[in-house]
Structure formats: C-alpha cells, structure tokens
Amino acid sequence: MNNIDKFYTDVNIFFESEKIDFMNHGYCPTSSLLNDKNETFKNQKSLYLSLFESVDTNNKVILDIGCGRGGGIKTLDKYFNFKEIYACDINEKNIQYCKNNNPSNINYKTLNALNLDYPDNFFDIVTNIESSHCYENPSLFFLEIKRILKPNGVFLYADCGETIKSFHNFFYLFKNIIYKNITENVQKSCFEDITNFNSLNIKQEIKDWLVFITKNKYDEYLFKKDEYIFYKCFNDNERDGKYE
C-alpha cells in the first residue's frame, strides 16, 4: 500500500458510516441540470456536470478513473444516458463504499490508474477529476488514456496541482484539445462550501476536517498559490483545438 492508498484508507475509516459520496472540489455557478439547487453537495455535482457541456453522452461507454467514493459517476449516471458505465480507484475501501452505496449498473473495480486492465480502444469517454495530482508517474497514466480511448473518444480531465500543469508535454497524444482555467469557479465553490459543510448533519470532527481542507484550498486559489484547470481532449480530427 503506497502513501496515497493509505491516506484514503484512513479517510474511509475516519468517515465510518457517514454517507459522504464526494471528496472533490465543486463548481459555481450551480448546474442548470440539477433538480435540487439547495442540496449540500450541489457544487460537487455541478463540477462534473459542467465538464460535459457539448459532450455527446447518448449510448456511450464511459470510464471514471479515480472515482473516489463514487459521487461524481453516480451524478453522471443520473443525468445522462450512457450505454455502459465503468469506474475505478486505487483504494479498495473507496470501491467497497461505491459498491455498497451506489447503483449496481456501474461497474466498479480497484485499479491503479497507471496500469489499467481495460481493453484497447474501448471507451467513448474517459474522465479523470481531481485525481492525477496523486500519481507518481503521470506519463504512464496519459499513455493508458490514449490506449483505452476509442479513436473518436473524448478525455475530460480536471485537476489542481503540478501534474495537470505538465499536461502540455502530452498534447501530442490527442488530435485536438480545449483548455479552460476554472480556478475562479472552484474558488467560489470553496467559499460556499465552508458554509455548506458546516450545515452537514454529521460528526463534528468530520465536519471540521472538511471545512479545514476546503478553507485551505480556498486560500490557495485566492492568493494564486494554485489553479484549477480543465482540458477537453478529442481523439479525432473533427474539431479545431482552441486555448482559452
């Protein structure tokens, strides 16, 4: 068990039986797709939904790499019509939580993102949300994305930290790439979530931890110590890449 795997094992033990599906930042404004604009984790759901603007999901096969406790892929399953849904994470306790608390139509598996066992050219859409900053050898990860993505597939990639900042070294793997800096949206979400998490009906120590983590990241974004980036990568020749 590496340090990252151990960390998330400890987080799962810390959460115990609390129904906390999300461990990622959120996005403001709230997605227009959401049924309930007042739910606690609306910003986390909005992050996932915002990345799918102008993405054809109908009858597509999707994989979420680094799915955590499954809140993101469960949200996508609720709002879009996929043909098949897969999700993986390096941490066994994350995957066990997903299997126990999320829809049975999602195919969960414990896997290292650097060494996936899915077939070549299998997925129409691959997502990796706020996970790659944990990877020890990102080049292996990006090569795996290229291998498992269909020739006309789409890779949706969002994160903070150093790994995504180095992604420009791997642009050659894809035909067209759209870049967007969403730091301001994520920063606003962190500010809202300090209040949102304080209102959770969970153990105080867990609530305090969530607020502490969120407040620290808000400060980092506010003082430009980090940024949050989103890439939409097309594995075909049909679109003109652009950089915003």
PAMI-288559 format. One record per residue (C-alpha): x, y, z. Coordinates in nm, 4 decimals. Example, Ala and Ser with C-alpha at 12.3 -4.5 7.8 and 13.67 -1.06 7.14 Angstrom:
BEGIN
        xx        yy        zz
    1.2300   -0.4500    0.7800
    1.3670   -0.1060    0.7140
This chain:
BEGIN
        xx        yy        zz
    0.0000    0.0000    0.0000
    0.1515    0.3343   -0.1062
    0.1077    0.6596    0.0845
   -0.1889    0.7780   -0.1228
   -0.3686    0.4459   -0.0876
   -0.3086    0.4516    0.2882
   -0.4334    0.8101    0.3136
   -0.7675    0.7249    0.1514
   -0.7978    0.4088    0.3593
   -0.7585    0.6279    0.6678
   -1.0141    0.8760    0.5306
   -1.2683    0.5977    0.4816
   -1.2106    0.4745    0.8357
   -1.2452    0.8316    0.9604
   -1.5749    0.8775    0.7747
   -1.7004    0.5457    0.9165
   -2.0680    0.5068    0.8281
   -2.1273    0.8677    0.7179
   -2.2796    0.8917    0.3688
   -2.0213    1.1223    0.2145
   -2.0051    1.0496   -0.1603
   -1.7767    1.3357   -0.2667
   -1.4134    1.4190   -0.1938
   -1.3601    1.6720   -0.4727
   -1.3991    2.0481   -0.5015
   -1.7096    2.1978   -0.6533
   -1.8006    2.4468   -0.9240
   -2.0040    2.7686   -0.9258
   -2.2477    2.8600   -1.0661
   -2.4740    2.5655   -0.9899
   -2.5520    2.3496   -1.2918
   -2.8898    2.4181   -1.4520
   -2.9380    2.0402   -1.4759
   -2.9601    1.9883   -1.1001
   -3.3045    1.9078   -0.9671
   -3.2324    2.0379   -0.6176
   -3.0432    2.3676   -0.6111
   -3.0212    2.3642   -0.2305
   -2.8573    2.0280   -0.1591
   -2.5270    2.0306    0.0303
   -2.3129    1.8775   -0.2434
   -2.4682    2.0728   -0.5319
   -2.1317    2.2335   -0.6165
   -1.9537    1.8988   -0.6343
   -2.2207    1.7664   -0.8689
   -2.2022    2.0868   -1.0728
   -1.8293    2.0357   -1.1302
   -1.8910    1.7024   -1.3010
   -2.1920    1.8248   -1.4957
   -2.0157    2.1407   -1.6159
   -1.7419    1.9358   -1.7792
   -1.9972    1.7614   -2.0007
   -2.1263    2.0678   -2.1800
   -2.1416    1.9933   -2.5555
   -2.0344    1.6312   -2.4981
   -2.2493    1.3639   -2.6627
   -2.3265    1.1045   -2.3933
   -2.6134    0.9156   -2.5552
   -2.5423    0.5428   -2.5750
   -2.1732    0.5975   -2.4925
   -1.9375    0.3826   -2.2838
   -1.7734    0.5861   -2.0058
   -1.4946    0.5277   -1.7545
   -1.4257    0.7457   -1.4495
   -1.0670    0.6964   -1.3295
   -1.0040    0.7859   -0.9668
   -1.3748    0.7716   -0.8805
   -1.3234    0.8052   -0.5049
   -1.6469    0.7317   -0.3184
   -1.8462    0.7480   -0.6404
   -2.0453    1.0700   -0.6098
   -1.9318    1.2013   -0.9464
   -2.0034    0.8969   -1.1592
   -2.3346    0.8444   -0.9762
   -2.4313    1.2010   -1.0693
   -2.3414    1.1440   -1.4344
   -2.5420    0.8223   -1.4377
   -2.8461    1.0111   -1.3079
   -2.8388    1.2927   -1.5618
   -2.7081    1.1272   -1.8791
   -2.7968    0.8221   -2.0856
   -2.4830    0.6082   -2.1133
   -2.4700    0.2635   -2.2680
   -2.2234    0.1274   -2.0117
   -2.0626    0.2847   -1.7052
   -1.7273    0.1905   -1.5509
   -1.5367    0.3409   -1.2603
   -1.2097    0.2567   -1.0892
   -0.9975    0.3704   -0.7984
   -0.6726    0.2535   -0.6410
   -0.8274    0.2330   -0.2956
   -1.0226   -0.0797   -0.2071
   -1.2252    0.0920    0.0650
   -1.3376    0.3584   -0.1833
   -1.4563    0.0886   -0.4214
   -1.6276   -0.1069   -0.1446
   -1.8148    0.2073   -0.0413
   -1.9210    0.2620   -0.4040
   -2.0493   -0.0935   -0.4381
   -2.2443   -0.0671   -0.1136
   -2.3974    0.2764   -0.1717
   -2.4218    0.3423   -0.5461
   -2.6260    0.1985   -0.8377
   -2.5495   -0.1617   -0.9336
   -2.5335   -0.0756   -1.3058
   -2.1958    0.0942   -1.2525
   -1.9048   -0.1463   -1.2973
   -1.6574   -0.0673   -1.0174
   -1.3054   -0.2048   -0.9967
   -0.9973   -0.1492   -0.7798
   -0.7200   -0.0451   -1.0202
   -0.4054    0.1644   -1.0372
   -0.4532    0.4435   -1.2935
   -0.1026    0.3773   -1.4237
   -0.1797    0.0152   -1.5103
   -0.5402   -0.0334   -1.6211
   -0.6705   -0.3706   -1.7369
   -0.9387   -0.2459   -1.9770
   -0.9175   -0.3383   -2.3481
   -0.7630   -0.1113   -2.6101
   -0.9970    0.1354   -2.7859
   -1.2846    0.0518   -2.5510
   -1.4227    0.3796   -2.4107
   -1.6072    0.6656   -2.5792
   -1.5491    0.8945   -2.2792
   -1.2852    0.8834   -2.0062
   -1.2966    1.1209   -1.7090
   -1.0289    1.1974   -1.4522
   -1.1415    1.4533   -1.1967
   -0.9133    1.5778   -0.9204
   -0.7103    1.2587   -0.9001
   -0.3975    1.2883   -1.1144
   -0.2107    1.5060   -0.8616
   -0.1661    1.1819   -0.6620
    0.0038    0.9867   -0.9427
    0.3730    0.9052   -0.9123
    0.4339    0.8616   -1.2866
    0.1792    1.0660   -1.4862
    0.3333    0.9735   -1.8217
    0.2156    0.6141   -1.7746
   -0.1330    0.7412   -1.6948
   -0.1602    0.9549   -2.0084
   -0.0383    0.6651   -2.2221
   -0.3066    0.4454   -2.0677
   -0.5724    0.7036   -2.1553
   -0.4573    0.7001   -2.5160
   -0.4638    0.3206   -2.5236
   -0.8146    0.2661   -2.3855
   -0.9844    0.5586   -2.5624
   -1.1669    0.4928   -2.8894
   -1.0323    0.6726   -3.1995
   -1.3237    0.9196   -3.1804
   -1.3303    0.9318   -2.7990
   -1.3132    1.2226   -2.5546
   -1.0911    1.2613   -2.2463
   -1.2287    1.5024   -1.9822
   -0.9521    1.5993   -1.7415
   -0.9730    1.8409   -1.4468
   -0.7409    1.8960   -1.1529
   -0.5247    2.1301   -0.9495
   -0.1590    2.0707   -0.8669
    0.1540    2.0054   -1.0670
    0.0530    1.7047   -1.2786
   -0.2111    1.8826   -1.4848
    0.0225    2.1806   -1.5255
    0.2653    1.9449   -1.7023
   -0.0020    1.8022   -1.9319
    0.1186    2.0213   -2.2194
    0.4030    1.7702   -2.2582
    0.1455    1.5113   -2.3661
   -0.0653    1.7153   -2.6069
    0.0844    1.5110   -2.8898
   -0.1275    1.2124   -2.7816
   -0.4503    1.3854   -2.8874
   -0.5738    1.5460   -3.2060
   -0.7470    1.8476   -3.0565
   -0.7540    1.9989   -2.7095
   -0.9688    2.2649   -2.5441
   -0.8236    2.4304   -2.2336
   -1.0109    2.6243   -1.9687
   -0.8927    2.7719   -1.6404
   -1.1801    2.7310   -1.3923
   -0.9957    2.8445   -1.0788
   -1.2414    3.1284   -1.0132
   -1.5383    2.8909   -1.0353
   -1.3766    2.6430   -0.7973
   -1.2662    2.9181   -0.5595
   -1.6242    3.0482   -0.5346
   -1.7428    2.6956   -0.4685
   -1.4909    2.6520   -0.1863
   -1.6184    2.9733   -0.0276
   -1.9785    2.8498   -0.0424
   -1.8844    2.5024    0.0773
   -1.7352    2.6317    0.4007
   -2.0944    2.7196    0.4933
   -2.2432    2.4128    0.3237
   -2.0202    2.1694    0.5102
   -2.0816    2.3427    0.8422
   -2.4512    2.2650    0.7938
   -2.3960    1.8904    0.7443
   -2.5637    1.6603    0.9933
   -2.2525    1.4519    1.0598
   -1.9989    1.4060    1.3371
   -1.8392    1.7353    1.4356
   -1.4818    1.6125    1.3841
   -1.5591    1.5096    1.0266
   -1.7359    1.8373    0.9607
   -1.4385    2.0299    1.0994
   -1.1980    1.8341    0.8787
   -1.3986    1.9000    0.5618
   -1.4188    2.2708    0.6422
   -1.0446    2.2852    0.7196
   -0.9499    2.1249    0.3864
   -1.1889    2.3490    0.1935
   -1.0723    2.6664    0.3648
   -0.7069    2.5844    0.2893
   -0.7775    2.5330   -0.0799
   -0.9871    2.8486   -0.0956
   -0.6889    3.0450    0.0380
   -0.4540    2.8803   -0.2126
   -0.6773    2.9764   -0.5049
   -0.7426    3.3237   -0.3666
   -0.3723    3.4017   -0.3289
   -0.2830    3.2300   -0.6594
   -0.0746    2.9562   -0.4997
   -0.2558    2.7001   -0.7139
   -0.5005    2.6895   -1.0016
   -0.7698    2.4521   -1.1261
   -0.7585    2.3535   -1.4919
   -0.9934    2.1669   -1.7234
   -0.8986    2.0008   -2.0523
   -1.1347    1.8505   -2.3063
   -0.9246    1.6280   -2.5325
   -1.0581    1.4892   -2.8593
   -0.9065    1.1755   -3.0029
   -1.0131    1.2549   -3.3601
   -0.9767    1.5116   -3.6414
   -1.3270    1.6562   -3.6380
   -1.2738    1.9605   -3.4179
   -1.0388    2.2566   -3.4147
   -0.8479    2.2864   -3.0903
   -0.8513    2.6155   -2.9072
   -0.6944    2.7538   -2.5938
   -0.8752    2.9966   -2.3633
